[in-house]
Amino acid sequence: MTGTRWFRLRLSRLLLLCAAALGASAFHSPAYAEDVTVKRHVTVREQPTRRSDAVKYPAVGEALTLLDNGARVHGYFHVRLSDGRTGWVYSTFVARSGEAGEGIAGAQASDVAIAHFVNMDQGNATLLEFPCGAILIDAGGRDSTAGDHLIAYLNAFFARRADLNRHLAALFVTHTHVDHNRALRRVAEAFSIDGYVDNGLLNGSGSPGAKWMANHVSAQVPPIPRVQVTNQAIDAAGPNGLAGPVVDPVNCPRVDPDIRVLAGSHKDDLENPDDPEHLGWPDGDLENGNNHSLVIRVAYGKASFLFTGDLEEPAIETLVAKYQASNLLNVDVWEVGHHGSQNGTTASLLAAMSPEIAVISMGDGAIHAPWSAYAYGHPRRSAVTMIAQAVSRVRPATEVLVADKVKHFSPFNLTKAVYATGWNGDIDIIASPDGTMRIKTEH
């Protein structure tokens, strides 16, 4: 064979191979023969952006097929799910084959606690994980999609923490509004609840869920213990707040979490509005369900957290006055009140807390829908400004959107440790008994 014939034959074969490859690519997405494993709670989305629709909430440990030769687009991997659907997953939340991703499982040493602030859109749900148990504070969101995410999140959590046998040691609901209890029934039906703590009120937008849960806990054999916290009970408990086996059911042998309630409902005072504790409250504020929110304090070694529900200004000032002689409001992490509303943050509360980190549970302002962060104007610029000035920890500089008023948002340059589910997705704060904390976010 001459050199010319050999060259032509080789060129012909090369062209045929190229044509075959091009033909195949017209019908199949190029796949990289490698799996990635989900190492933290994450959302698979339709497009490589956190504002695109969710395709699936994969479980921790689930394998996804990596596409496009592992190329990243805006930090996202293109992946195929086990059912054949495709989507995009943020790269830091998965481990490629052979990688030893740390993830939450790696971070779960024997003595750490993790506060999981679950992204419920415009709503609240916080899972507190301890070495020997877990509690849930609130189970609400804007719609059923948020509830889907919470159930998927809890399923993945209990798959990792099989030792807990799908048991929540306690479920707290701060008050009877749907953004705090919409998924309450779904949680109670899917998982075992060892104790239920609420404010005893069955009216409000969340009344169907509250009434169902009240009937549910009493109908079990034996009944699920329930504590209905009122401010009269708080006052009777003394200056350290309300504790007890239902409120504080987690007793870990090496580090024992301390859980107590510092404020409850004013339901008994609704018939006695002249109670001295409420003198100076504007007209109508005693009837406002937000002001009947439970206030929950959780300490784990030297690390501490405060949850104030949707408490508004008059009730916040009553709370501060009640505990000004103690150190109970001085905490490291505050779940910001009322989704970052302008009436859920006060200078006196921030001074009493001197928080290191603040987390806002609210929706994405880009979602223009009824009952959304956009519709309410959450978080409000005035509140974020006050909080950013008060927290002591810093974070890498970032630009976020805050509300100047209802349905009007503009950029805010953030350098302090203020996080939000609407900006960052699911948020985990990993606390060690010595008080050191690490923060992990979905975005």
Order of alpha helices (4+ residues) and beta strands (2+ residues): alpha-beta-beta-beta-beta-beta-beta-beta-beta-alpha-beta-beta-beta-alpha-beta-beta-alpha-alpha-beta-beta-alpha-beta-alpha-beta-beta-beta-alpha-beta-alpha-beta-alpha-alpha-beta-beta-beta-alpha-beta-beta
